[in-house]
Amino acid sequence: MSEQEIEKCLNEEEFYLLLADGSTLLLPSKSRLKFQISNPNLDKHNIYPYAPFVGLNGTLYLIQNLYELHKKAYLD
């Protein structure tokens, strides 16, 4: 996809979860939850050794955040 197609998609579609690189996450979107799963890192320094989400610890972190988002959706 071209950058213009990505921007159009992010502006038109509502996503429950957006998994993307750092530059895509900076674009406006209607996503309820965003996770950076690949480089580049444009506005932060990752010192956490399990990012992006690899292995058991990364998987548990992702599951925890998805559960919290799901729980919040039913309480709102």
PDB file of N, CA, C, O and CB in Angstrom:
ATOM      1  N   MET A   1       0.834  -1.186   0.000  1.00  0.00           N
ATOM      2  CA  MET A   1       0.000   0.000   0.000  1.00  0.00           C
ATOM      3  C   MET A   1       0.876   1.245   0.000  1.00  0.00           C
ATOM      4  O   MET A   1       1.946   1.268   0.608  1.00  0.00           O
ATOM      5  CB  MET A   1      -0.947   0.000   1.210  1.00  0.00           C
ATOM      6  N   SER A   2       0.414   2.261  -0.679  1.00  0.00           N
ATOM      7  CA  SER A   2       1.133   3.531  -0.665  1.00  0.00           C
ATOM      8  C   SER A   2       0.803   4.280   0.629  1.00  0.00           C
ATOM      9  O   SER A   2      -0.149   3.938   1.330  1.00  0.00           O
ATOM     10  CB  SER A   2       0.768   4.392  -1.913  1.00  0.00           C
ATOM     11  N   GLU A   3       1.593   5.291   0.928  1.00  0.00           N
ATOM     12  CA  GLU A   3       1.354   6.084   2.134  1.00  0.00           C
ATOM     13  C   GLU A   3      -0.021   6.752   2.088  1.00  0.00           C
ATOM     14  O   GLU A   3      -0.706   6.839   3.107  1.00  0.00           O
ATOM     15  CB  GLU A   3       2.453   7.146   2.301  1.00  0.00           C
ATOM     16  N   GLN A   4      -0.417   7.217   0.916  1.00  0.00           N
ATOM     17  CA  GLN A   4      -1.731   7.848   0.771  1.00  0.00           C
ATOM     18  C   GLN A   4      -2.858   6.841   1.026  1.00  0.00           C
ATOM     19  O   GLN A   4      -3.865   7.179   1.649  1.00  0.00           O
ATOM     20  CB  GLN A   4      -1.876   8.460  -0.635  1.00  0.00           C
ATOM     21  N   GLU A   5      -2.691   5.617   0.549  1.00  0.00           N
ATOM     22  CA  GLU A   5      -3.704   4.582   0.775  1.00  0.00           C
ATOM     23  C   GLU A   5      -3.806   4.219   2.256  1.00  0.00           C
ATOM     24  O   GLU A   5      -4.898   3.983   2.772  1.00  0.00           O
ATOM     25  CB  GLU A   5      -3.379   3.331  -0.050  1.00  0.00           C
ATOM     26  N   ILE A   6      -2.669   4.177   2.926  1.00  0.00           N
ATOM     27  CA  ILE A   6      -2.663   3.887   4.362  1.00  0.00           C
ATOM     28  C   ILE A   6      -3.378   4.995   5.115  1.00  0.00           C
ATOM     29  O   ILE A   6      -4.218   4.715   5.971  1.00  0.00           O
ATOM     30  CB  ILE A   6      -1.218   3.725   4.888  1.00  0.00           C
ATOM     31  N   GLU A   7      -3.059   6.256   4.811  1.00  0.00           N
ATOM     32  CA  GLU A   7      -3.716   7.382   5.480  1.00  0.00           C
ATOM     33  C   GLU A   7      -5.220   7.368   5.243  1.00  0.00           C
ATOM     34  O   GLU A   7      -5.995   7.609   6.168  1.00  0.00           O
ATOM     35  CB  GLU A   7      -3.126   8.707   4.995  1.00  0.00           C
ATOM     36  N   LYS A   8      -5.635   7.089   4.022  1.00  0.00           N
ATOM     37  CA  LYS A   8      -7.058   7.038   3.691  1.00  0.00           C
ATOM     38  C   LYS A   8      -7.754   5.941   4.489  1.00  0.00           C
ATOM     39  O   LYS A   8      -8.834   6.159   5.038  1.00  0.00           O
ATOM     40  CB  LYS A   8      -7.255   6.806   2.182  1.00  0.00           C
ATOM     41  N   CYS A   9      -7.146   4.781   4.553  1.00  0.00           N
ATOM     42  CA  CYS A   9      -7.713   3.659   5.297  1.00  0.00           C
ATOM     43  C   CYS A   9      -7.838   3.989   6.784  1.00  0.00           C
ATOM     44  O   CYS A   9      -8.867   3.703   7.396  1.00  0.00           O
ATOM     45  CB  CYS A   9      -6.852   2.407   5.106  1.00  0.00           C
ATOM     46  N   LEU A  10      -6.805   4.586   7.363  1.00  0.00           N
ATOM     47  CA  LEU A  10      -6.831   4.930   8.783  1.00  0.00           C
ATOM     48  C   LEU A  10      -7.891   5.978   9.092  1.00  0.00           C
ATOM     49  O   LEU A  10      -8.478   5.964  10.174  1.00  0.00           O
ATOM     50  CB  LEU A  10      -5.468   5.431   9.226  1.00  0.00           C
ATOM     51  N   ASN A  11      -8.140   6.884   8.155  1.00  0.00           N
ATOM     52  CA  ASN A  11      -9.138   7.935   8.365  1.00  0.00           C
ATOM     53  C   ASN A  11     -10.563   7.441   8.161  1.00  0.00           C
ATOM     54  O   ASN A  11     -11.491   7.975   8.769  1.00  0.00           O
ATOM     55  CB  ASN A  11      -8.871   9.091   7.435  1.00  0.00           C
ATOM     56  N   GLU A  12     -10.752   6.438   7.322  1.00  0.00           N
ATOM     57  CA  GLU A  12     -12.103   5.991   6.976  1.00  0.00           C
ATOM     58  C   GLU A  12     -12.596   4.821   7.817  1.00  0.00           C
ATOM     59  O   GLU A  12     -13.795   4.705   8.069  1.00  0.00           O
ATOM     60  CB  GLU A  12     -12.150   5.608   5.532  1.00  0.00           C
ATOM     61  N   GLU A  13     -11.701   3.967   8.248  1.00  0.00           N
ATOM     62  CA  GLU A  13     -12.093   2.752   8.964  1.00  0.00           C
ATOM     63  C   GLU A  13     -11.857   2.905  10.460  1.00  0.00           C
ATOM     64  O   GLU A  13     -10.918   3.577  10.887  1.00  0.00           O
ATOM     65  CB  GLU A  13     -11.320   1.538   8.430  1.00  0.00           C
ATOM     66  N   GLU A  14     -12.717   2.278  11.247  1.00  0.00           N
ATOM     67  CA  GLU A  14     -12.521   2.252  12.691  1.00  0.00           C
ATOM     68  C   GLU A  14     -11.950   0.891  13.069  1.00  0.00           C
ATOM     69  O   GLU A  14     -12.538  -0.148  12.769  1.00  0.00           O
ATOM     70  CB  GLU A  14     -13.858   2.535  13.453  1.00  0.00           C
ATOM     71  N   PHE A  15     -10.804   0.911  13.726  1.00  0.00           N
ATOM     72  CA  PHE A  15     -10.124  -0.321  14.114  1.00  0.00           C
ATOM     73  C   PHE A  15     -10.205  -0.507  15.619  1.00  0.00           C
ATOM     74  O   PHE A  15     -10.058   0.448  16.382  1.00  0.00           O
ATOM     75  CB  PHE A  15      -8.656  -0.307  13.651  1.00  0.00           C
ATOM     76  N   TYR A  16     -10.437  -1.725  16.034  1.00  0.00           N
ATOM     77  CA  TYR A  16     -10.388  -2.062  17.449  1.00  0.00           C
ATOM     78  C   TYR A  16      -8.941  -2.044  17.917  1.00  0.00           C
ATOM     79  O   TYR A  16      -8.629  -1.536  18.993  1.00  0.00           O
ATOM     80  CB  TYR A  16     -11.037  -3.444  17.715  1.00  0.00           C
ATOM     81  N   LEU A  17      -8.064  -2.604  17.095  1.00  0.00           N
ATOM     82  CA  LEU A  17      -6.650  -2.728  17.426  1.00  0.00           C
ATOM     83  C   LEU A  17      -5.824  -2.423  16.189  1.00  0.00           C
ATOM     84  O   LEU A  17      -6.060  -2.982  15.119  1.00  0.00           O
ATOM     85  CB  LEU A  17      -6.324  -4.141  17.971  1.00  0.00           C
ATOM     86  N   LEU A  18      -4.859  -1.537  16.342  1.00  0.00           N
ATOM     87  CA  LEU A  18      -3.949  -1.201  15.251  1.00  0.00           C
ATOM     88  C   LEU A  18      -2.547  -1.643  15.644  1.00  0.00           C
ATOM     89  O   LEU A  18      -1.978  -1.139  16.613  1.00  0.00           O
ATOM     90  CB  LEU A  18      -3.987   0.329  14.928  1.00  0.00           C
ATOM     91  N   LEU A  19      -1.995  -2.581  14.892  1.00  0.00           N
ATOM     92  CA  LEU A  19      -0.625  -3.049  15.073  1.00  0.00           C
ATOM     93  C   LEU A  19       0.178  -2.509  13.909  1.00  0.00           C
ATOM     94  O   LEU A  19      -0.113  -2.826  12.755  1.00  0.00           O
ATOM     95  CB  LEU A  19      -0.540  -4.621  15.155  1.00  0.00           C
ATOM     96  N   ALA A  20       1.200  -1.684  14.198  1.00  0.00           N
ATOM     97  CA  ALA A  20       1.910  -1.019  13.107  1.00  0.00           C
ATOM     98  C   ALA A  20       3.296  -0.584  13.555  1.00  0.00           C
ATOM     99  O   ALA A  20       3.690  -0.762  14.708  1.00  0.00           O
ATOM    100  CB  ALA A  20       1.114   0.188  12.602  1.00  0.00           C
ATOM    101  N   ASP A  21       4.029   0.000  12.592  1.00  0.00           N
ATOM    102  CA  ASP A  21       5.333   0.574  12.930  1.00  0.00           C
ATOM    103  C   ASP A  21       5.132   1.959  13.549  1.00  0.00           C
ATOM    104  O   ASP A  21       4.023   2.494  13.557  1.00  0.00           O
ATOM    105  CB  ASP A  21       6.247   0.661  11.667  1.00  0.00           C
ATOM    106  N   GLY A  22       6.213   2.520  14.061  1.00  0.00           N
ATOM    107  CA  GLY A  22       6.136   3.798  14.754  1.00  0.00           C
ATOM    108  C   GLY A  22       5.616   4.937  13.904  1.00  0.00           C
ATOM    109  O   GLY A  22       4.843   5.762  14.392  1.00  0.00           O
ATOM    110  N   SER A  23       6.017   5.005  12.648  1.00  0.00           N
ATOM    111  CA  SER A  23       5.577   6.112  11.797  1.00  0.00           C
ATOM    112  C   SER A  23       4.090   6.017  11.470  1.00  0.00           C
ATOM    113  O   SER A  23       3.419   7.046  11.387  1.00  0.00           O
ATOM    114  CB  SER A  23       6.390   6.139  10.507  1.00  0.00           C
ATOM    115  N   THR A  24       3.565   4.826  11.286  1.00  0.00           N
ATOM    116  CA  THR A  24       2.136   4.660  11.013  1.00  0.00           C
ATOM    117  C   THR A  24       1.302   5.020  12.235  1.00  0.00           C
ATOM    118  O   THR A  24       0.215   5.582  12.099  1.00  0.00           O
ATOM    119  CB  THR A  24       1.837   3.221  10.579  1.00  0.00           C
ATOM    120  N   LEU A  25       1.799   4.704  13.424  1.00  0.00           N
ATOM    121  CA  LEU A  25       1.051   5.018  14.640  1.00  0.00           C
ATOM    122  C   LEU A  25       0.946   6.516  14.894  1.00  0.00           C
ATOM    123  O   LEU A  25       0.066   6.953  15.636  1.00  0.00           O
ATOM    124  CB  LEU A  25       1.698   4.352  15.826  1.00  0.00           C
ATOM    125  N   LEU A  26       1.826   7.309  14.290  1.00  0.00           N
ATOM    126  CA  LEU A  26       1.745   8.764  14.439  1.00  0.00           C
ATOM    127  C   LEU A  26       0.642   9.376  13.580  1.00  0.00           C
ATOM    128  O   LEU A  26       0.240  10.516  13.814  1.00  0.00           O
ATOM    129  CB  LEU A  26       3.076   9.396  14.082  1.00  0.00           C
ATOM    130  N   LEU A  27       0.151   8.636  12.596  1.00  0.00           N
ATOM    131  CA  LEU A  27      -0.915   9.138  11.732  1.00  0.00           C
ATOM    132  C   LEU A  27      -2.247   9.113  12.482  1.00  0.00           C
ATOM    133  O   LEU A  27      -2.461   8.247  13.330  1.00  0.00           O
ATOM    134  CB  LEU A  27      -1.007   8.300  10.429  1.00  0.00           C
ATOM    135  N   PRO A  28      -3.142  10.056  12.176  1.00  0.00           N
ATOM    136  CA  PRO A  28      -4.462  10.036  12.821  1.00  0.00           C
ATOM    137  C   PRO A  28      -5.229   8.770  12.442  1.00  0.00           C
ATOM    138  O   PRO A  28      -5.206   8.339  11.290  1.00  0.00           O
ATOM    139  CB  PRO A  28      -5.277  11.288  12.428  1.00  0.00           C
ATOM    140  N   SER A  29      -5.901   8.189  13.420  1.00  0.00           N
ATOM    141  CA  SER A  29      -6.707   6.997  13.153  1.00  0.00           C
ATOM    142  C   SER A  29      -7.842   6.927  14.161  1.00  0.00           C
ATOM    143  O   SER A  29      -7.857   7.652  15.156  1.00  0.00           O
ATOM    144  CB  SER A  29      -5.841   5.708  13.212  1.00  0.00           C
ATOM    145  N   LYS A  30      -8.790   6.043  13.887  1.00  0.00           N
ATOM    146  CA  LYS A  30      -9.932   5.830  14.774  1.00  0.00           C
ATOM    147  C   LYS A  30      -9.741   4.570  15.616  1.00  0.00           C
ATOM    148  O   LYS A  30     -10.717   3.998  16.104  1.00  0.00           O
ATOM    149  CB  LYS A  30     -11.231   5.731  13.960  1.00  0.00           C
ATOM    150  N   SER A  31      -8.522   4.144  15.786  1.00  0.00           N
ATOM    151  CA  SER A  31      -8.224   2.931  16.535  1.00  0.00           C
ATOM    152  C   SER A  31      -8.435   3.153  18.026  1.00  0.00           C
ATOM    153  O   SER A  31      -8.093   4.208  18.560  1.00  0.00           O
ATOM    154  CB  SER A  31      -6.790   2.473  16.265  1.00  0.00           C
ATOM    155  N   ARG A  32      -9.004   2.149  18.694  1.00  0.00           N
ATOM    156  CA  ARG A  32      -9.195   2.235  20.140  1.00  0.00           C
ATOM    157  C   ARG A  32      -7.923   1.872  20.896  1.00  0.00           C
ATOM    158  O   ARG A  32      -7.713   2.332  22.018  1.00  0.00           O
ATOM    159  CB  ARG A  32     -10.336   1.323  20.576  1.00  0.00           C
ATOM    160  N   LEU A  33      -7.083   1.059  20.291  1.00  0.00           N
ATOM    161  CA  LEU A  33      -5.854   0.614  20.937  1.00  0.00           C
ATOM    162  C   LEU A  33      -4.768   0.501  19.886  1.00  0.00           C
ATOM    163  O   LEU A  33      -4.987  -0.070  18.817  1.00  0.00           O
ATOM    164  CB  LEU A  33      -6.058  -0.741  21.671  1.00  0.00           C
ATOM    165  N   LYS A  34      -3.592   1.048  20.187  1.00  0.00           N
ATOM    166  CA  LYS A  34      -2.477   1.031  19.234  1.00  0.00           C
ATOM    167  C   LYS A  34      -1.261   0.389  19.889  1.00  0.00           C
ATOM    168  O   LYS A  34      -0.947   0.664  21.047  1.00  0.00           O
ATOM    169  CB  LYS A  34      -2.139   2.469  18.743  1.00  0.00           C
ATOM    170  N   PHE A  35      -0.584  -0.468  19.137  1.00  0.00           N
ATOM    171  CA  PHE A  35       0.665  -1.067  19.598  1.00  0.00           C
ATOM    172  C   PHE A  35       1.694  -1.001  18.493  1.00  0.00           C
ATOM    173  O   PHE A  35       1.416  -1.332  17.340  1.00  0.00           O
ATOM    174  CB  PHE A  35       0.450  -2.522  20.050  1.00  0.00           C
ATOM    175  N   GLN A  36       2.891  -0.567  18.864  1.00  0.00           N
ATOM    176  CA  GLN A  36       3.994  -0.588  17.914  1.00  0.00           C
ATOM    177  C   GLN A  36       4.608  -1.976  17.939  1.00  0.00           C
ATOM    178  O   GLN A  36       5.043  -2.462  18.982  1.00  0.00           O
ATOM    179  CB  GLN A  36       5.057   0.506  18.245  1.00  0.00           C
ATOM    180  N   ILE A  37       4.634  -2.609  16.762  1.00  0.00           N
ATOM    181  CA  ILE A  37       5.173  -3.971  16.691  1.00  0.00           C
ATOM    182  C   ILE A  37       6.421  -4.053  15.823  1.00  0.00           C
ATOM    183  O   ILE A  37       7.010  -5.125  15.683  1.00  0.00           O
ATOM    184  CB  ILE A  37       4.120  -4.920  16.155  1.00  0.00           C
ATOM    185  N   SER A  38       6.831  -2.919  15.235  1.00  0.00           N
ATOM    186  CA  SER A  38       8.055  -2.928  14.434  1.00  0.00           C
ATOM    187  C   SER A  38       8.651  -1.527  14.389  1.00  0.00           C
ATOM    188  O   SER A  38       8.005  -0.547  14.763  1.00  0.00           O
ATOM    189  CB  SER A  38       7.774  -3.443  13.000  1.00  0.00           C
ATOM    190  N   ASN A  39       9.869  -1.453  13.935  1.00  0.00           N
ATOM    191  CA  ASN A  39      10.559  -0.174  13.808  1.00  0.00           C
ATOM    192  C   ASN A  39      10.083   0.545  12.564  1.00  0.00           C
ATOM    193  O   ASN A  39       9.538  -0.109  11.675  1.00  0.00           O
ATOM    194  CB  ASN A  39      12.081  -0.372  13.765  1.00  0.00           C
ATOM    195  N   PRO A  40      10.255   1.839  12.447  1.00  0.00           N
ATOM    196  CA  PRO A  40      11.119   2.714  13.228  1.00  0.00           C
ATOM    197  C   PRO A  40      10.432   3.270  14.478  1.00  0.00           C
ATOM    198  O   PRO A  40       9.207   3.363  14.557  1.00  0.00           O
ATOM    199  CB  PRO A  40      11.597   3.852  12.367  1.00  0.00           C
ATOM    200  N   ASN A  41      11.271   3.632  15.443  1.00  0.00           N
ATOM    201  CA  ASN A  41      10.828   4.349  16.636  1.00  0.00           C
ATOM    202  C   ASN A  41      11.145   5.816  16.412  1.00  0.00           C
ATOM    203  O   ASN A  41      12.310   6.213  16.448  1.00  0.00           O
ATOM    204  CB  ASN A  41      11.519   3.800  17.947  1.00  0.00           C
ATOM    205  N   LEU A  42      10.125   6.619  16.181  1.00  0.00           N
ATOM    206  CA  LEU A  42      10.367   8.024  15.850  1.00  0.00           C
ATOM    207  C   LEU A  42      10.293   8.955  17.046  1.00  0.00           C
ATOM    208  O   LEU A  42      10.913  10.018  17.033  1.00  0.00           O
ATOM    209  CB  LEU A  42       9.386   8.474  14.825  1.00  0.00           C
ATOM    210  N   ASP A  43       9.552   8.583  18.077  1.00  0.00           N
ATOM    211  CA  ASP A  43       9.378   9.523  19.181  1.00  0.00           C
ATOM    212  C   ASP A  43       9.634   8.915  20.555  1.00  0.00           C
ATOM    213  O   ASP A  43       9.239   9.492  21.569  1.00  0.00           O
ATOM    214  CB  ASP A  43       7.997  10.081  19.144  1.00  0.00           C
ATOM    215  N   LYS A  44      10.286   7.768  20.601  1.00  0.00           N
ATOM    216  CA  LYS A  44      10.565   7.165  21.900  1.00  0.00           C
ATOM    217  C   LYS A  44      11.801   6.278  21.820  1.00  0.00           C
ATOM    218  O   LYS A  44      12.285   5.941  20.739  1.00  0.00           O
ATOM    219  CB  LYS A  44       9.355   6.354  22.391  1.00  0.00           C
ATOM    220  N   HIS A  45      12.290   5.916  22.986  1.00  0.00           N
ATOM    221  CA  HIS A  45      13.406   4.979  23.104  1.00  0.00           C
ATOM    222  C   HIS A  45      12.883   3.742  23.817  1.00  0.00           C
ATOM    223  O   HIS A  45      12.343   3.838  24.919  1.00  0.00           O
ATOM    224  CB  HIS A  45      14.626   5.614  23.874  1.00  0.00           C
ATOM    225  N   ASN A  46      13.037   2.611  23.205  1.00  0.00           N
ATOM    226  CA  ASN A  46      12.597   1.369  23.833  1.00  0.00           C
ATOM    227  C   ASN A  46      13.733   0.780  24.653  1.00  0.00           C
ATOM    228  O   ASN A  46      14.766   0.382  24.113  1.00  0.00           O
ATOM    229  CB  ASN A  46      12.110   0.355  22.773  1.00  0.00           C
ATOM    230  N   ILE A  47      13.528   0.729  25.965  1.00  0.00           N
ATOM    231  CA  ILE A  47      14.515   0.103  26.838  1.00  0.00           C
ATOM    232  C   ILE A  47      13.977  -1.212  27.397  1.00  0.00           C
ATOM    233  O   ILE A  47      14.712  -1.979  28.019  1.00  0.00           O
ATOM    234  CB  ILE A  47      14.901   1.053  27.984  1.00  0.00           C
ATOM    235  N   TYR A  48      12.688  -1.465  27.169  1.00  0.00           N
ATOM    236  CA  TYR A  48      12.063  -2.705  27.601  1.00  0.00           C
ATOM    237  C   TYR A  48      12.506  -3.816  26.650  1.00  0.00           C
ATOM    238  O   TYR A  48      12.265  -3.714  25.447  1.00  0.00           O
ATOM    239  CB  TYR A  48      10.501  -2.573  27.634  1.00  0.00           C
ATOM    240  N   PRO A  49      13.142  -4.869  27.149  1.00  0.00           N
ATOM    241  CA  PRO A  49      13.740  -5.877  26.266  1.00  0.00           C
ATOM    242  C   PRO A  49      12.737  -6.765  25.535  1.00  0.00           C
ATOM    243  O   PRO A  49      13.126  -7.513  24.638  1.00  0.00           O
ATOM    244  CB  PRO A  49      14.649  -6.742  27.057  1.00  0.00           C
ATOM    245  N   TYR A  50      11.458  -6.700  25.895  1.00  0.00           N
ATOM    246  CA  TYR A  50      10.475  -7.586  25.268  1.00  0.00           C
ATOM    247  C   TYR A  50       9.613  -6.860  24.244  1.00  0.00           C
ATOM    248  O   TYR A  50       8.550  -7.353  23.867  1.00  0.00           O
ATOM    249  CB  TYR A  50       9.590  -8.210  26.327  1.00  0.00           C
ATOM    250  N   ALA A  51      10.057  -5.705  23.796  1.00  0.00           N
ATOM    251  CA  ALA A  51       9.322  -4.967  22.762  1.00  0.00           C
ATOM    252  C   ALA A  51      10.142  -4.985  21.483  1.00  0.00           C
ATOM    253  O   ALA A  51      11.362  -4.851  21.576  1.00  0.00           O
ATOM    254  CB  ALA A  51       9.022  -3.497  23.210  1.00  0.00           C
ATOM    255  N   PRO A  52       9.574  -5.139  20.314  1.00  0.00           N
ATOM    256  CA  PRO A  52       8.158  -5.433  20.135  1.00  0.00           C
ATOM    257  C   PRO A  52       7.790  -6.782  20.713  1.00  0.00           C
ATOM    258  O   PRO A  52       8.654  -7.519  21.187  1.00  0.00           O
ATOM    259  CB  PRO A  52       7.792  -5.386  18.670  1.00  0.00           C
ATOM    260  N   PHE A  53       6.535  -7.098  20.675  1.00  0.00           N
ATOM    261  CA  PHE A  53       5.963  -8.203  21.430  1.00  0.00           C
ATOM    262  C   PHE A  53       6.455  -9.558  20.950  1.00  0.00           C
ATOM    263  O   PHE A  53       5.888 -10.162  20.039  1.00  0.00           O
ATOM    264  CB  PHE A  53       4.466  -8.155  21.349  1.00  0.00           C
ATOM    265  N   VAL A  54       7.518 -10.017  21.583  1.00  0.00           N
ATOM    266  CA  VAL A  54       8.085 -11.315  21.248  1.00  0.00           C
ATOM    267  C   VAL A  54       8.095 -12.188  22.494  1.00  0.00           C
ATOM    268  O   VAL A  54       8.194 -11.689  23.615  1.00  0.00           O
ATOM    269  CB  VAL A  54       9.515 -11.166  20.664  1.00  0.00           C
ATOM    270  N   GLY A  55       7.994 -13.453  22.293  1.00  0.00           N
ATOM    271  CA  GLY A  55       8.097 -14.386  23.397  1.00  0.00           C
ATOM    272  C   GLY A  55       6.905 -14.344  24.335  1.00  0.00           C
ATOM    273  O   GLY A  55       5.901 -13.685  24.064  1.00  0.00           O
ATOM    274  N   LEU A  56       7.034 -15.053  25.430  1.00  0.00           N
ATOM    275  CA  LEU A  56       5.954 -15.182  26.399  1.00  0.00           C
ATOM    276  C   LEU A  56       5.608 -13.845  27.052  1.00  0.00           C
ATOM    277  O   LEU A  56       4.430 -13.509  27.165  1.00  0.00           O
ATOM    278  CB  LEU A  56       6.331 -16.192  27.464  1.00  0.00           C
ATOM    279  N   ASN A  57       6.601 -13.083  27.479  1.00  0.00           N
ATOM    280  CA  ASN A  57       6.322 -11.815  28.158  1.00  0.00           C
ATOM    281  C   ASN A  57       5.596 -10.824  27.255  1.00  0.00           C
ATOM    282  O   ASN A  57       4.655 -10.163  27.694  1.00  0.00           O
ATOM    283  CB  ASN A  57       7.615 -11.196  28.658  1.00  0.00           C
ATOM    284  N   GLY A  58       6.014 -10.716  26.020  1.00  0.00           N
ATOM    285  CA  GLY A  58       5.339  -9.823  25.086  1.00  0.00           C
ATOM    286  C   GLY A  58       3.917 -10.266  24.809  1.00  0.00           C
ATOM    287  O   GLY A  58       3.013  -9.438  24.697  1.00  0.00           O
ATOM    288  N   THR A  59       3.718 -11.565  24.699  1.00  0.00           N
ATOM    289  CA  THR A  59       2.378 -12.104  24.468  1.00  0.00           C
ATOM    290  C   THR A  59       1.466 -11.824  25.650  1.00  0.00           C
ATOM    291  O   THR A  59       0.315 -11.429  25.464  1.00  0.00           O
ATOM    292  CB  THR A  59       2.444 -13.608  24.202  1.00  0.00           C
ATOM    293  N   LEU A  60       1.963 -12.022  26.859  1.00  0.00           N
ATOM    294  CA  LEU A  60       1.164 -11.744  28.052  1.00  0.00           C
ATOM    295  C   LEU A  60       0.805 -10.264  28.148  1.00  0.00           C
ATOM    296  O   LEU A  60      -0.317  -9.923  28.523  1.00  0.00           O
ATOM    297  CB  LEU A  60       1.916 -12.181  29.309  1.00  0.00           C
ATOM    298  N   TYR A  61       1.739  -9.393  27.817  1.00  0.00           N
ATOM    299  CA  TYR A  61       1.465  -7.956  27.841  1.00  0.00           C
ATOM    300  C   TYR A  61       0.368  -7.601  26.843  1.00  0.00           C
ATOM    301  O   TYR A  61      -0.540  -6.835  27.166  1.00  0.00           O
ATOM    302  CB  TYR A  61       2.743  -7.158  27.532  1.00  0.00           C
ATOM    303  N   LEU A  62       0.445  -8.142  25.656  1.00  0.00           N
ATOM    304  CA  LEU A  62      -0.556  -7.878  24.632  1.00  0.00           C
ATOM    305  C   LEU A  62      -1.926  -8.419  25.053  1.00  0.00           C
ATOM    306  O   LEU A  62      -2.932  -7.730  24.887  1.00  0.00           O
ATOM    307  CB  LEU A  62      -0.126  -8.499  23.297  1.00  0.00           C
ATOM    308  N   ILE A  63      -1.978  -9.624  25.589  1.00  0.00           N
ATOM    309  CA  ILE A  63      -3.239 -10.207  26.053  1.00  0.00           C
ATOM    310  C   ILE A  63      -3.841  -9.360  27.169  1.00  0.00           C
ATOM    311  O   ILE A  63      -5.048  -9.118  27.178  1.00  0.00           O
ATOM    312  CB  ILE A  63      -3.022 -11.652  26.540  1.00  0.00           C
ATOM    313  N   GLN A  64      -3.019  -8.912  28.101  1.00  0.00           N
ATOM    314  CA  GLN A  64      -3.505  -8.079  29.199  1.00  0.00           C
ATOM    315  C   GLN A  64      -4.160  -6.810  28.674  1.00  0.00           C
ATOM    316  O   GLN A  64      -5.243  -6.445  29.131  1.00  0.00           O
ATOM    317  CB  GLN A  64      -2.361  -7.724  30.149  1.00  0.00           C
ATOM    318  N   ASN A  65      -3.531  -6.136  27.733  1.00  0.00           N
ATOM    319  CA  ASN A  65      -4.082  -4.898  27.184  1.00  0.00           C
ATOM    320  C   ASN A  65      -5.344  -5.140  26.368  1.00  0.00           C
ATOM    321  O   ASN A  65      -6.269  -4.329  26.416  1.00  0.00           O
ATOM    322  CB  ASN A  65      -3.047  -4.204  26.325  1.00  0.00           C
ATOM    323  N   LEU A  66      -5.401  -6.222  25.631  1.00  0.00           N
ATOM    324  CA  LEU A  66      -6.619  -6.562  24.889  1.00  0.00           C
ATOM    325  C   LEU A  66      -7.768  -6.874  25.842  1.00  0.00           C
ATOM    326  O   LEU A  66      -8.907  -6.480  25.592  1.00  0.00           O
ATOM    327  CB  LEU A  66      -6.366  -7.759  23.960  1.00  0.00           C
ATOM    328  N   TYR A  67      -7.477  -7.571  26.918  1.00  0.00           N
ATOM    329  CA  TYR A  67      -8.498  -7.886  27.914  1.00  0.00           C
ATOM    330  C   TYR A  67      -9.045  -6.607  28.543  1.00  0.00           C
ATOM    331  O   TYR A  67     -10.258  -6.460  28.696  1.00  0.00           O
ATOM    332  CB  TYR A  67      -7.924  -8.812  29.002  1.00  0.00           C
ATOM    333  N   GLU A  68      -8.164  -5.692  28.903  1.00  0.00           N
ATOM    334  CA  GLU A  68      -8.605  -4.432  29.506  1.00  0.00           C
ATOM    335  C   GLU A  68      -9.456  -3.620  28.538  1.00  0.00           C
ATOM    336  O   GLU A  68     -10.447  -3.018  28.952  1.00  0.00           O
ATOM    337  CB  GLU A  68      -7.399  -3.607  29.955  1.00  0.00           C
ATOM    338  N   LEU A  69      -9.098  -3.592  27.279  1.00  0.00           N
ATOM    339  CA  LEU A  69      -9.887  -2.874  26.286  1.00  0.00           C
ATOM    340  C   LEU A  69     -11.257  -3.530  26.118  1.00  0.00           C
ATOM    341  O   LEU A  69     -12.272  -2.839  26.027  1.00  0.00           O
ATOM    342  CB  LEU A  69      -9.145  -2.828  24.937  1.00  0.00           C
ATOM    343  N   HIS A  70     -11.285  -4.844  26.079  1.00  0.00           N
ATOM    344  CA  HIS A  70     -12.544  -5.584  25.954  1.00  0.00           C
ATOM    345  C   HIS A  70     -13.437  -5.318  27.169  1.00  0.00           C
ATOM    346  O   HIS A  70     -14.636  -5.081  27.025  1.00  0.00           O
ATOM    347  CB  HIS A  70     -12.271  -7.103  25.806  1.00  0.00           C
ATOM    348  N   LYS A  71     -12.849  -5.359  28.354  1.00  0.00           N
ATOM    349  CA  LYS A  71     -13.598  -5.115  29.586  1.00  0.00           C
ATOM    350  C   LYS A  71     -14.176  -3.700  29.592  1.00  0.00           C
ATOM    351  O   LYS A  71     -15.336  -3.503  29.954  1.00  0.00           O
ATOM    352  CB  LYS A  71     -12.697  -5.329  30.819  1.00  0.00           C
ATOM    353  N   LYS A  72     -13.381  -2.731  29.195  1.00  0.00           N
ATOM    354  CA  LYS A  72     -13.829  -1.339  29.163  1.00  0.00           C
ATOM    355  C   LYS A  72     -14.969  -1.157  28.161  1.00  0.00           C
ATOM    356  O   LYS A  72     -15.891  -0.382  28.413  1.00  0.00           O
ATOM    357  CB  LYS A  72     -12.658  -0.407  28.808  1.00  0.00           C
ATOM    358  N   ALA A  73     -14.916  -1.854  27.043  1.00  0.00           N
ATOM    359  CA  ALA A  73     -15.962  -1.736  26.023  1.00  0.00           C
ATOM    360  C   ALA A  73     -17.315  -2.170  26.575  1.00  0.00           C
ATOM    361  O   ALA A  73     -18.343  -1.613  26.191  1.00  0.00           O
ATOM    362  CB  ALA A  73     -15.604  -2.575  24.788  1.00  0.00           C
ATOM    363  N   TYR A  74     -17.328  -3.148  27.464  1.00  0.00           N
ATOM    364  CA  TYR A  74     -18.586  -3.620  28.033  1.00  0.00           C
ATOM    365  C   TYR A  74     -19.047  -2.781  29.211  1.00  0.00           C
ATOM    366  O   TYR A  74     -20.227  -2.817  29.559  1.00  0.00           O
ATOM    367  CB  TYR A  74     -18.449  -5.054  28.460  1.00  0.00           C
ATOM    368  N   LEU A  75     -18.153  -2.028  29.835  1.00  0.00           N
ATOM    369  CA  LEU A  75     -18.534  -1.180  30.962  1.00  0.00           C
ATOM    370  C   LEU A  75     -18.989   0.202  30.526  1.00  0.00           C
ATOM    371  O   LEU A  75     -19.696   0.885  31.267  1.00  0.00           O
ATOM    372  CB  LEU A  75     -17.382  -1.050  31.921  1.00  0.00           C
ATOM    373  N   ASP A  76     -18.593   0.620  29.333  1.00  0.00           N
ATOM    374  CA  ASP A  76     -18.980   1.960  28.841  1.00  0.00           C
ATOM    375  C   ASP A  76     -20.397   1.978  28.327  1.00  0.00           C
ATOM    376  O   ASP A  76     -20.878   3.019  27.879  1.00  0.00           O
ATOM    377  CB  ASP A  76     -18.037   2.419  27.737  1.00  0.00           C
TER     378      ASP A  76
END
